[in-house]
Structure formats: structure tokens, C-alpha cells
Amino acid sequence: MSRLLVVGAGPIGAAATSAALDDGVVAAVAGVVDPDGAARIRLGEMYDAPMYASTVEVPPAKEGDRALVAISPKVEVVAPEILRLLSLGYDVVSTCEELAWPPRHMWNALHTAARSHRRVIVMTGVNPGFVMDRLPLLATSACRNVKSVTVSRRIDSSARRESYIAKTGRGLTAAEWDAAVAAGTVGHRGLVPSARLLAHSLSWPNRDVTETLDAIEHGDLVSGFRQHVTLRAGERTIDLDFVVDWGLPEPGDRIVVDGDPPLHLEVPGGYHGDLGASAQIVMALRRCTELEPSFYRPTDLPLRFG
């Protein structure tokens, strides 16, 4: 009987837990880990599960147990937690954005630990994890002579949860925006990892990467931002454009592949971030039992049809 250890009892962790139980991917919640006592108690009591303030308190896994780590977008915060969970016998799925393309020494540590403990690590999510890397990669597989890949994502933040809106900088003055950019509390961390993943999977060199982050202002206050990443591999390019704004008209996702033949895909309204995250997490939790021990980034996962 497989169980799920939830590390991070926020909205994503809670929604993914419910989805994994509803879909029969896990049979029970092995425990809830969160330093936030209120969030920990809320989710722990919902599933009558043991509660822990830290992974240091977590007992060893039983056969088939898996852990979801959804606590931070920063790899330096998440990696030590994953290493500890591997040593306790858990397969690990994480939504950490920077884990999609971690520093080489961190990748080596995670890969080595997964192999030595005979466990699986899977990084998954919507972006990175699907919209701007895995889905475009699938699109390029239908073309020859790919010259460029352009992906744009437009999000209306008024339809998103409060914690997401805070990352858009809504309500900040220009000076507060500049300070938030310097502190790394606004903007999206996943664009450069997605560009590098896509280039790596296409066997393109990916050293030449530029990124811009600009506020969108209505009146004297910030309402959102536009972030753009360009990766150049000789004459071939990858462009990822991410726009999020309050009340943004015509939200949606678009993928354009310049190849033979050219390919243009659109998702009107956009792939839903929160619902999509739960779907991607459940998929990754299910695949844990089918994968060889290793560390898997989104584009490392084999596609399966039927």
C-alpha cells in the first residue's frame, strides 16, 4: 500500500495530495511536513496523518512510499531535503523550479544519491515542467531542420491564488519593484531552466542565454511583469516570453516551431497553472514505480502513449 509524505502543506501540496488520493495513485498520507504550524495542522488533520515541523523528524519510508516536496523554488533550499528523504527510502517528486536545471555539482549530488539509494527523483510542474519545455520538445519531434522555437505564455493574474499574485509585484511602486527584483521575490524562476532543458534535449549548445524582466505599470503602481529569455545556438534560437498581468486580455499559450514543416500550437485561455500542477504531480508520482533509479528533469521523462 503506497503512501504519500507531503513536504509543504500550501495550496499546491494540498491540491496534489487530494488528486493523488482521488486517482488511486497513493492509498494514504504518510505524514505532513511544514514549519508553518497552521498549514501543517490543517492538512494533517484532514487526512488524520502524522505531522512534523521538519524532515529531520520523519521516520523511514515503508515499501512504496513517495514524497512530494513543494516548499520552495530555490534548489539550495530543496536539495538538502531531498537528499535526506532519499536516505530514508522515499522516492521524491518536487515542484522546485530551479531543480529543472540545477548547478552541475547539485545535479551530480542528487543523481548519485538517487542511484546509491535505489530511489527516483522527478522534477515536475507546469512551467518549468510542461508548457515551455516538455510540450515544445514534443512539437519539435514532428519537424525536421528546426531553426527556432518560440513559446509565449500570457496569464491573467486576477484568476490566480494570492501567493501567486504576490510574485507578480501587483501594487508595488517602481522603487519597491526594483527592490523586489534585487531580492528575487518577484518574477518567474523557471524560464532559463526551461530554455536550457529544451536546448539540451535538442542537442543544441546552450551557453548564450539572456534574460530580461520588466514591470507592467498601470498608473503609478505595478500590476504585473513581462519576462523574456533568448537562447542562441549559432543561428538557431529559443525564445520564451512570459507575460502576467491583472485582467490581461486574451490569456493563452502559444508554441511556434520554425522547421520542416512549420508547426503552430495554441492553448486558448492557457494551460491552467494550479490544476495543471496537480495533474503533472500525479503523473510523476505514478511514474515513480516505472522508472529506473535516477534524477529525472522534465524532458528526461519518457513519453508514454495509450
Summary of the structure (lengths in Angstrom):
residues: 306
radius of gyration: 19.4
end to end distance: 25.2
largest distance: 56.9
contacts: 1039
relative contact order: 0.16
helix: 37%
strand: 29%
